[in-house]
Amino acid sequence: MEFTTCLKSNFNQLSTFLHQPINRQNTHYRRFLASLYTMTAKSMHCRATAEMQSKSGSFGTIEKVKPISGDHSSDLALSSLAALCPLDGRYWDKVKDLVPFMSEYGLIRFRVLVEVKWLLKLSEIPEIPEVPSFSLGAKSYLHGLIDGFSLNDAMEVKEIEKVTNHDVKAVEYFLKQRCQSHGEIAKVLEFFHFACTSEDINNLAHALMLKEAINSVILPAMDELITAITDIATYTAHVPMLSRTHGQ
């Protein structure tokens, strides 16, 4: 017996994404988080097909298509109830501050950082004369690609990926496009990603995602929790408590 199911949904994007760069120094990313939930599902259908087979052939096929019932079946806003993962649904409010670091946007941003830092490092190695030392202006331009990386930039990378079918290669092409108008950097465009594999970029990007998330979000939250527990313990230290072993 074979049983197959599929879930179909058509979304109409209602929002436009922000132009502001998203990083630790920019608080506009909170509006970016809110924009993620401004999509509307026009229709959702669940389709199930069951088929029984024997040695002599198929007994028959039963197919049912059931639309979501209710007044909102044609206008279902994407909410915590529509999320596939609890982190994006039930617990979204608890983890949303991690999005700039742990999302696909964060991964792309850190890939850009690694690629740019690698090119800058190559320019500092005398044994690679093909990449001469950059001027202060060129260095500033390259650092600007990191510091100013925005959601629109990430979307541009995703558009390139539709052609390359390769996420890391899309980042490389994005950087080449951004630097081709800069005379000094344009001479060494082919040294973006030079001697690297995708894993060289990805493993560093993933490590930076974790590092920045810990330093920017997780440790501060832990400090607040420890402070709150300490304050409660100090404030209630004089209160007698009738208890047995271990305060049970």
C-alpha positions, 0 to 999 in steps of 0.5 A: 500500500502506498500513501502520499501527502502534500501540502500546498500554499500560495503566499502573497508577499505584502511587505517590503524589506528594510534598507537599513543594515542589520547588525549589533549597532543597528536597532532597526532589525526589530522592525525587520523581525516584524516584517517577517510576519506580514505575509498572507496565505491565499489558500492552503490544501491538504491532499492525500492519495492512497493506493493498494496494490497486489501481485495482479495489479492495482485495486484502486485509488482514493483521492481527497482534497480538503481545504482548510475550513473556517471564515479565514481559509482564504485569508490566513495570516502567517502567525505562530499557529502557521509556523512549522517550527516551535522556535518560529511559532510558540517561542518566537518572542523568546528567540527573535533577538537571535534572528540577525545572527542565527538566521539565513540572513545571518549566515549570508552576512557572515559569509560576506565577512569571511570572504572580505577578510580573506581578500584583505589577508591576501593583500597583506602577504608579500608572497602573493604579489598579484594582490598588492596592499590595498589603500586606506580607501579600498580597505574602508570600502571593503569593510563597508560591505560588511558593516553595511550589509542589509536585508536587501543585500541578502535578497540580492545574494538569493537572486544570484543563487537562483542562477548559480544554484550554489549559495557560497558561489552566490556570495562570491558573485555578489562581492564581485558585482559590488566591487567591479566599480571600484578601480583598485579592487576591480583589478583583483576580483578573481581573488575573492574566494581564492584557494578556498572551498565552500567549507572554508567559508561555511565553517568560519561563518557558522562559528561566527554566528554562534560566537556573536549570538552568545556574546550579543544575546545569550550571555547578556540574558544569562547575566540578567537572570543571574542578577534577578536570582541574586536579588531575590535571594538577597531580598528574601534571605531573612524570611524563615522557611519551614522545610525538610532536606534540600528545602523540599 
